[in-house]
Amino acid sequence: MQEISYSCGYAATDPALWVDHLTPDQGTTKPPLVLMHGGGHTGTCYLKKPDGGEGWAEHFAKLGYLVHVLDWPGMGRSGRVEYPDLTGDFVCKTIGAFIETLPEPCVLLTHSMSGAYGWRLVQNFGRRIKAVVGVAPSPPGNIQDEPKILEQTDSYVVVQRGAFQRRVDLDQPTPFNQDLVENKLIGGGDKFPRDCIGVYAASLSGTPPRLAYERGNIAGSQLKVTNTAPFTNKPILVVTADHDRDHTRDVDGAVADWLREIGAAAEFCYLPDRGIAGNGHMMMLEQNSGEIADLIAGWIDSTIAN
């Protein structure tokens, strides 16, 4: 594996995105890799694991990828955005503007809530995206069911989304409570370092109101794909673990099926089928994260890199 150099700073976007850059010291012939975090997180989930171990960003860079790790606009260290303006469409426009600045088309890796953003980015910036890796990705609104509304007021709505009830605040960020941290994000697998749950939970932030509302597809608000042409023959890998209650084989497999139906060269990777078991939703933070990163890198290399 290569030695790497690290730099960080603000991209020339409006608002300015914070980007961490990890560069292989020996150079690379591989496409740049852009990592997008999920809801309630920042790009730091790719930089270091809660137990202090090597994150995916460093691992991919050592494998020869120039890695760019983003904080969504309005999240983490990126430029502030007023909550009413912070929609999924706004997130995609800002990240798309960053992708446009790269000297060559990238591989886009999304996780969880950013999955739907990845599908919109392919639609709008497909010529600048060589391939997509969706790690437990949210589906587009085209195929996501609307949740059952259990309670609704002027300030919040409570919905049943998958295996979990979720309160979504309409004028402030929606936090992760202990149940969601332990049962949705970590789950019942054996690969998350249990003595680091407190450190991990402290790193989480609330999900801005409109983004949380859209993620639930409340009132059909999730981002949809309206032009499928950019997906034609686009290499896409959907990666799913066995202890992710919201992202089962059937749920994420349906995303891969839909992508193939609209013309993408989509593959579904259910980790136990590859001999990797015991992982939950936050597989990039778990003890065997490097093994999963190697699997993803192998797919990229065999599919498009050379």
JOLINUR-V566791 format. One record per residue. N is the residue number from 1. RES is the residue in one small letter. SS is DSSP state (h for helix, s for strand, l for the rest). D_FIRST is the distance of its C-alpha to the first C-alpha in Angstrom with 2 decimals. Layout:
# JOLINUR-V566791
[[N RES SS D_FIRST] [N RES SS D_FIRST]]
This chain:
# JOLINUR-V566791
[[1 m l 0.00] [2 q l 3.80] [3 e l 6.86] [4 i s 9.35] [5 s s 13.15] [6 y s 15.66] [7 s s 19.18] [8 c s 21.89] [9 g s 25.45] [10 y s 28.10] [11 a l 28.02] [12 a l 31.16] [13 t l 32.53] [14 d l 35.76] [15 p l 35.31] [16 a l 32.24] [17 l l 29.08] [18 w s 26.71] [19 v s 23.13] [20 d s 19.91] [21 h s 17.43] [22 l s 13.67] [23 t s 12.47] [24 p s 9.26] [25 d l 10.48] [26 q l 10.12] [27 g l 12.06] [28 t l 12.06] [29 t l 14.59] [30 k l 14.18] [31 p l 16.94] [32 p l 16.88] [33 l s 16.69] [34 v s 19.62] [35 l s 19.85] [36 m l 23.47] [37 h l 24.64] [38 g l 27.71] [39 g l 31.13] [40 g l 31.67] [41 h l 28.10] [42 t l 26.25] [43 g h 22.75] [44 t h 21.99] [45 c h 21.58] [46 y h 18.12] [47 l l 17.21] [48 k s 17.89] [49 k l 19.36] [50 p l 22.89] [51 d l 21.87] [52 g l 19.55] [53 g l 16.33] [54 e s 13.30] [55 g l 14.60] [56 w h 13.68] [57 a h 13.39] [58 e h 10.58] [59 h h 8.78] [60 f h 9.55] [61 a h 8.69] [62 k h 5.01] [63 l l 5.63] [64 g l 7.62] [65 y l 10.83] [66 l l 13.36] [67 v s 14.66] [68 h s 18.30] [69 v s 19.76] [70 l s 23.56] [71 d l 26.49] [72 w l 29.36] [73 p l 32.37] [74 g l 34.65] [75 m l 31.99] [76 g l 29.96] [77 r l 29.77] [78 s l 30.73] [79 g l 34.27] [80 r l 37.19] [81 v l 38.94] [82 e l 42.29] [83 y h 42.21] [84 p h 44.67] [85 d h 42.49] [86 l l 39.18] [87 t l 39.11] [88 g h 36.46] [89 d h 37.64] [90 f h 37.19] [91 v h 33.62] [92 c h 32.82] [93 k h 34.62] [94 t h 32.76] [95 i h 29.24] [96 g h 30.31] [97 a h 31.35] [98 f h 27.85] [99 i h 26.33] [100 e h 28.94] [101 t h 27.62] [102 l l 24.17] [103 p l 24.13] [104 e l 23.24] [105 p l 23.56] [106 c s 21.05] [107 v s 19.94] [108 l s 21.81] [109 l s 20.85] [110 t s 23.92] [111 h s 24.87] [112 s h 28.37] [113 m h 30.97] [114 s h 28.96] [115 g h 29.03] [116 a h 32.48] [117 y h 31.31] [118 g h 28.69] [119 w h 31.50] [120 r h 33.65] [121 l h 30.91] [122 v h 30.58] [123 q h 34.35] [124 n h 34.66] [125 f h 31.50] [126 g h 30.48] [127 r h 30.08] [128 r h 27.30] [129 i s 25.40] [130 k s 23.72] [131 a s 23.10] [132 v s 23.45] [133 v s 21.82] [134 g s 24.55] [135 v s 23.63] [136 a l 27.06] [137 p l 28.55] [138 s l 32.12] [139 p l 34.31] [140 p l 36.25] [141 g l 39.86] [142 n l 40.91] [143 i l 40.28] [144 q l 40.17] [145 d l 43.39] [146 e l 45.33] [147 p l 45.47] [148 k s 48.71] [149 i s 50.05] [150 l s 51.33] [151 e s 52.58] [152 q s 52.84] [153 t l 54.23] [154 d l 54.12] [155 s l 51.16] [156 y s 49.03] [157 v s 48.65] [158 v s 47.67] [159 v s 46.25] [160 q s 45.14] [161 r s 41.69] [162 g l 40.30] [163 a l 40.45] [164 f s 41.01] [165 q s 43.79] [166 r s 42.60] [167 r s 44.61] [168 v s 43.71] [169 d s 45.25] [170 l l 46.64] [171 d l 46.74] [172 q l 43.92] [173 p l 40.36] [174 t s 40.13] [175 p l 38.35] [176 f l 36.61] [177 n l 38.96] [178 q h 38.07] [179 d h 38.81] [180 l h 36.44] [181 v h 33.61] [182 e h 34.03] [183 n h 35.09] [184 k h 33.60] [185 l h 30.29] [186 i h 29.44] [187 g l 31.71] [188 g l 32.46] [189 g l 29.10] [190 d l 27.65] [191 k l 24.10] [192 f l 25.00] [193 p l 25.35] [194 r h 29.14] [195 d h 29.58] [196 c h 27.71] [197 i h 30.02] [198 g h 32.03] [199 v h 29.13] [200 y h 27.92] [201 a h 31.50] [202 a h 32.08] [203 s l 29.28] [204 l l 31.11] [205 s l 33.64] [206 g l 36.45] [207 t s 36.08] [208 p l 38.41] [209 p h 41.64] [210 r h 41.57] [211 l h 37.95] [212 a h 38.79] [213 y h 41.99] [214 e h 40.25] [215 r h 37.53] [216 g l 40.42] [217 n l 42.02] [218 i h 45.18] [219 a h 47.97] [220 g h 45.60] [221 s l 43.60] [222 q l 40.04] [223 l l 38.54] [224 k l 39.45] [225 v l 38.29] [226 t l 41.31] [227 n l 39.92] [228 t l 37.89] [229 a h 37.61] [230 p h 34.14] [231 f h 32.80] [232 t l 33.89] [233 n l 31.06] [234 k l 28.48] [235 p s 25.45] [236 i s 25.35] [237 l s 23.71] [238 v s 25.53] [239 v s 23.77] [240 t s 26.13] [241 a l 26.12] [242 d l 29.06] [243 h l 30.22] [244 d l 30.62] [245 r l 34.38] [246 d l 34.54] [247 h l 31.99] [248 t l 33.12] [249 r h 32.47] [250 d h 35.75] [251 v h 35.25] [252 d h 31.80] [253 g h 32.64] [254 a h 35.60] [255 v h 33.40] [256 a h 31.48] [257 d h 34.91] [258 w h 36.31] [259 l h 33.47] [260 r h 34.12] [261 e h 37.83] [262 i l 37.41] [263 g l 35.45] [264 a l 31.75] [265 a s 29.35] [266 a s 28.56] [267 e s 26.95] [268 f s 27.39] [269 c s 24.79] [270 y s 26.53] [271 l h 23.88] [272 p h 26.18] [273 d h 26.63] [274 r h 22.95] [275 g l 23.39] [276 i l 22.20] [277 a l 25.22] [278 g l 26.42] [279 n l 24.90] [280 g l 26.95] [281 h l 27.01] [282 m l 24.35] [283 m h 21.59] [284 m h 18.86] [285 l h 20.30] [286 e l 20.68] [287 q l 19.32] [288 n l 17.52] [289 s h 16.22] [290 g h 12.60] [291 e h 14.22] [292 i h 16.14] [293 a h 13.37] [294 d h 11.72] [295 l h 15.30] [296 i h 15.83] [297 a h 12.81] [298 g h 14.02] [299 w h 17.44] [300 i h 16.61] [301 d h 14.92] [302 s h 17.86] [303 t h 20.44] [304 i h 20.06] [305 a h 16.91] [306 n l 17.72]]
